[in-house]
């Protein structure tokens, strides 16, 4: 996560400086219009986000088939709030299309005090279309890419012991990493603050898939699941974009 934050800071700093230098050096009449042709601007920035992710049962949430057995563990969560950050870099085409790339990291703390959590990192190519309503620009878009989901379960009490006449199992912690392909539709709006800065607000609902998705082995047999990776849910993003923001 620290590496990703450093990458976006280093990538966006020169973009912001370049945009401001253009405004200072450009003639006054050129500040009122955007460049002509297909390429009509560029922008980039960082966004923070928060959301609510859920699964239909703890087995899906933690990626561990053993948690589906109520004799082992009871009362595990199936949902929770997540938070994180990331960034995006875009070019503007015809003053109606954003095309670029983005990446994010999101953490979902679970079972306060135990250290259990779900951490998701993803990124990909993004494209959206937007309208120009004065300084407000509603948009709708799609990101296609991939990432990985890391699911850590640590019991919040002493390890659970389950005994039968033939078997005694002591259940402790588990860690599952699941790579995925992702389709991420989103809607939002961008509000111009000045000629080189804008406030971006958007909501998405990521759809991750993994054709080889499966849980841990149970009684020696691999238990395969549907390809849709959980947990997932809506996220709200808020960020500042820097670049050539001025429209006609």
BANU-907877 format. One record per residue (C-alpha): residue number from 1; x, y, z. Coordinates in nm, 4 decimals, always signed. Layout:
i, px, py, pz
NUM, X, Y, Z
...
This chain:
i, px, py, pz
1, +0.0000, +0.0000, +0.0000
2, +0.2856, +0.2414, +0.0818
3, +0.4455, +0.1728, -0.2563
4, +0.1205, +0.2506, -0.4360
5, +0.0720, +0.5775, -0.2450
6, +0.4292, +0.6838, -0.3277
7, +0.3775, +0.5977, -0.6949
8, +0.0667, +0.8141, -0.7271
9, +0.2202, +1.1066, -0.5382
10, +0.5274, +1.1051, -0.7631
11, +0.3148, +1.0655, -1.0750
12, +0.0637, +1.3394, -0.9925
13, +0.3008, +1.6036, -0.8558
14, +0.4565, +1.6940, -1.1931
15, +0.1101, +1.6849, -1.3539
16, -0.0185, +1.9460, -1.1089
17, +0.2908, +2.1666, -1.1487
18, +0.2733, +2.1438, -1.5284
19, -0.0928, +2.2432, -1.5308
20, -0.0298, +2.5478, -1.3130
21, +0.2696, +2.6545, -1.5221
22, +0.0546, +2.6386, -1.8338
23, -0.1986, +2.8712, -1.6760
24, +0.0738, +3.1203, -1.5795
25, +0.2506, +3.1179, -1.9148
26, -0.0526, +3.1067, -2.1440
27, -0.2009, +3.4197, -2.2969
28, -0.5220, +3.5449, -2.1283
29, -0.7455, +3.4590, -2.4231
30, -0.6246, +3.0976, -2.4335
31, -0.7289, +3.0414, -2.0718
32, -1.0937, +3.0638, -2.1683
33, -1.0946, +2.7685, -2.4058
34, -0.9601, +2.4166, -2.4157
35, -0.7227, +2.2933, -2.6893
36, -0.8797, +2.2105, -3.0237
37, -0.8874, +1.8662, -3.1845
38, -0.9315, +1.5201, -3.0387
39, -0.7053, +1.5709, -2.7368
40, -0.8712, +1.8325, -2.5157
41, -0.6968, +1.7986, -2.1817
42, -0.5459, +1.5776, -1.9160
43, -0.5925, +1.5237, -1.5440
44, -0.5035, +1.3029, -1.2536
45, -0.5424, +1.2854, -0.8814
46, -0.5904, +1.0817, -0.5685
47, -0.9186, +0.9666, -0.4149
48, -1.0175, +0.8368, -0.0746
49, -1.3105, +0.5984, -0.0493
50, -1.5385, +0.4224, +0.1942
51, -1.7918, +0.1490, +0.1362
52, -1.9928, -0.1436, +0.2626
53, -1.8959, -0.4962, +0.1523
54, -2.0912, -0.8133, +0.2179
55, -2.1142, -1.1860, +0.1475
56, -2.3902, -1.4398, +0.1973
57, -2.2006, -1.6309, +0.4679
58, -1.8623, -1.6369, +0.6506
59, -1.7417, -1.9138, +0.4197
60, -1.7513, -1.6749, +0.1251
61, -1.6259, -1.3786, +0.3241
62, -1.3074, -1.5437, +0.4532
63, -1.2583, -1.7890, +0.1645
64, -1.2494, -2.0843, +0.4018
65, -1.4890, -2.3787, +0.3718
66, -1.4306, -2.4865, +0.7340
67, -1.6075, -2.1728, +0.8559
68, -1.9293, -2.3014, +0.7040
69, -1.9459, -2.5679, +0.9740
70, -2.1288, -2.4181, +1.2720
71, -1.9744, -2.6812, +1.4969
72, -1.6381, -2.5076, +1.4542
73, -1.7143, -2.1331, +1.4615
74, -2.0354, -1.9439, +1.5359
75, -2.1310, -1.5797, +1.4942
76, -1.8683, -1.4757, +1.2376
77, -1.9393, -1.1558, +1.0400
78, -2.0723, -1.1577, +0.6846
79, -2.0341, -0.7835, +0.6132
80, -1.8478, -0.4705, +0.7171
81, -1.7245, -0.1247, +0.6240
82, -1.4117, -0.0689, +0.4163
83, -1.1893, +0.2320, +0.3514
84, -0.8902, +0.3084, +0.1340
85, -0.7316, +0.5273, -0.1300
86, -0.5840, +0.5247, -0.4761
87, -0.5393, +0.7379, -0.7829
88, -0.6126, +0.7850, -1.1492
89, -0.4444, +0.9396, -1.4551
90, -0.6582, +1.0423, -1.7548
91, -0.6538, +1.2143, -2.0904
92, -0.9598, +1.4017, -2.2203
93, -1.0854, +1.3291, -2.5717
94, -1.3320, +1.5546, -2.7572
95, -1.4179, +1.7142, -2.4217
96, -1.6594, +1.4266, -2.3519
97, -1.4406, +1.1204, -2.2838
98, -1.1886, +1.0341, -2.0117
99, -0.9442, +0.7542, -2.0953
100, -0.6677, +0.6323, -1.8655
101, -0.5741, +0.4048, -1.5789
102, -0.6284, +0.3808, -1.2046
103, -0.5418, +0.1731, -0.8998
104, -0.6743, +0.1394, -0.5442
105, -0.6238, -0.0383, -0.2126
106, -0.9159, -0.1049, +0.0232
107, -0.9111, -0.2484, +0.3777
108, -1.2052, -0.4034, +0.5594
109, -1.1368, -0.4510, +0.9347
110, -1.3318, -0.7335, +1.0993
111, -1.3804, -0.8676, +1.4515
112, -1.2281, -0.5728, +1.6385
113, -0.9337, -0.6763, +1.8510
114, -0.8509, -0.9992, +1.6670
115, -0.6697, -0.8500, +1.3685
116, -0.8968, -1.0185, +1.1142
117, -0.9336, -0.8186, +0.7941
118, -0.9836, -0.8290, +0.4211
119, -0.7500, -0.6263, +0.2018
120, -0.8205, -0.5740, -0.1681
121, -0.5845, -0.4234, -0.4238
122, -0.6954, -0.3630, -0.7814
123, -0.6367, -0.1514, -1.0881
124, -0.6937, -0.1334, -1.4599
125, -0.7891, +0.0723, -1.7629
126, -1.0762, +0.3170, -1.7203
127, -1.3030, +0.4980, -1.9632
128, -1.5995, +0.7243, -1.8976
129, -1.8156, +0.9712, -2.0848
130, -1.9235, +1.3022, -1.9364
131, -2.1502, +1.5956, -2.0094
132, -2.0700, +1.9659, -1.9673
133, -2.3270, +2.1483, -1.7540
134, -2.1365, +2.4641, -1.6798
135, -1.8851, +2.3782, -1.4071
136, -2.0586, +2.0474, -1.3253
137, -1.9830, +1.7388, -1.5353
138, -2.1895, +1.4228, -1.4664
139, -2.0187, +1.1060, -1.5847
140, -2.0677, +0.7326, -1.6248
141, -1.7866, +0.4884, -1.6860
142, -1.6233, +0.1488, -1.6511
143, -1.2900, +0.0152, -1.5264
144, -1.1637, -0.3219, -1.6510
145, -0.8671, -0.4817, -1.4796
146, -0.7763, -0.7121, -1.1980
147, -0.6232, -0.7488, -0.8556
148, -0.6076, -0.9706, -0.5508
149, -0.8094, -1.0186, -0.2330
150, -0.6233, -1.1144, +0.0860
151, -0.8482, -1.2577, +0.3574
152, -0.7113, -1.3048, +0.7085
153, -0.9149, -1.4752, +0.9815
154, -0.7897, -1.4734, +1.3414
155, -1.0235, -1.6000, +1.6179
156, -1.1190, -1.3263, +1.8637
157, -1.1134, -1.5851, +2.1460
158, -0.9052, -1.8929, +2.2179
159, -0.8805, -2.1461, +1.9334
160, -1.1944, -2.3575, +1.8999
161, -1.1667, -2.7297, +1.9670
162, -1.4207, -2.9637, +1.8083
163, -1.4142, -3.3331, +1.9027
164, -1.5837, -3.6478, +1.7762
165, -1.5182, -4.0144, +1.8423
166, -1.2793, -4.0289, +1.5454
167, -1.1343, -3.6805, +1.5179
168, -1.0228, -3.3830, +1.7254
169, -0.9606, -3.0563, +1.5401
170, -0.8165, -2.7349, +1.6844
171, -0.9154, -2.4488, +1.4588
172, -0.6966, -2.1368, +1.4642
173, -0.6194, -1.8732, +1.1964
174, -0.6368, -1.8838, +0.8168
175, -0.5035, -1.6715, +0.5285
176, -0.6375, -1.6931, +0.1738
177, -0.5183, -1.4916, -0.1283
178, -0.7536, -1.4839, -0.4276
179, -0.6530, -1.3155, -0.7569
180, -0.9371, -1.1919, -0.9728
181, -1.0462, -1.0282, -1.2971
182, -1.2685, -0.7260, -1.2372
183, -1.5382, -0.5220, -1.4096
184, -1.6120, -0.2010, -1.2191
185, -1.9005, +0.0237, -1.3373
186, -1.9338, +0.3683, -1.1788
187, -2.1287, +0.6953, -1.1926
188, -2.0411, +1.0357, -1.0528
189, -1.9779, +1.4009, -1.1160
190, -1.6825, +1.6345, -1.1481
191, -1.7060, +1.9938, -1.0254
192, -1.4579, +2.2520, -1.1556
193, -1.2843, +2.4510, -0.8838
194, -1.0637, +2.6494, -1.1232
195, -0.8913, +2.6042, -1.4596
196, -0.6592, +2.3304, -1.3326
197, -0.8418, +2.1689, -1.0384
198, -1.1707, +1.9825, -0.9920
199, -1.3563, +1.7901, -0.7220
200, -1.4491, +1.4354, -0.8266
201, -1.7269, +1.2382, -0.6532
202, -1.8290, +0.8938, -0.7733
203, -1.9916, +0.5661, -0.6652
204, -1.8975, +0.2218, -0.7972
205, -1.9871, -0.1443, -0.7518
206, -1.6942, -0.3694, -0.8404
207, -1.7646, -0.7166, -0.9840
208, -1.4615, -0.9479, -0.9314
209, -1.4397, -1.2943, -1.0915
210, -1.1990, -1.5866, -1.0701
211, -1.2564, -1.8998, -1.2788
212, -1.0357, -2.1015, -1.0401
213, -1.1873, -1.9658, -0.7199
214, -1.2036, -2.2278, -0.4452
215, -1.1802, -2.2540, -0.0709
216, -0.9493, -2.4506, +0.1549
217, -0.9793, -2.8274, +0.1417
218, -1.2407, -2.9911, +0.3614
219, -1.2166, -3.3609, +0.4620
220, -0.9639, -3.4130, +0.1842
221, -1.1950, -3.2996, -0.0953
222, -1.1653, -2.9682, -0.2776
223, -1.4917, -2.7762, -0.2633
224, -1.5334, -2.5505, -0.5668
225, -1.7461, -2.2372, -0.5596
226, -1.9033, -2.0004, -0.8076
227, -1.6596, -1.7761, -0.9945
228, -1.7960, -1.4557, -0.8389
229, -1.5580, -1.3446, -0.5623
230, -1.7027, -1.2038, -0.2391
231, -1.7269, -0.9820, -0.0404
232, -1.8260, -0.6922, -0.2611
233, -2.0519, -0.3881, -0.2434
234, -2.0797, -0.0156, -0.3197
235, -1.8032, +0.2386, -0.2524
236, -1.8103, +0.6179, -0.2430
237, -1.5008, +0.8011, -0.3749
238, -1.4020, +1.1649, -0.3187
239, -1.0879, +1.3221, -0.4637
240, -0.9202, +1.6189, -0.6236
241, -0.8166, +1.6094, -0.9887
242, -0.5304, +1.8259, -1.1201
243, -0.4572, +1.9062, -1.4822
244, -0.6006, +2.0982, -1.7752
245, -0.9591, +2.1255, -1.6446
246, -1.0896, +2.4352, -1.8259
247, -1.3741, +2.3882, -2.0750
248, -1.5336, +2.6291, -2.3143
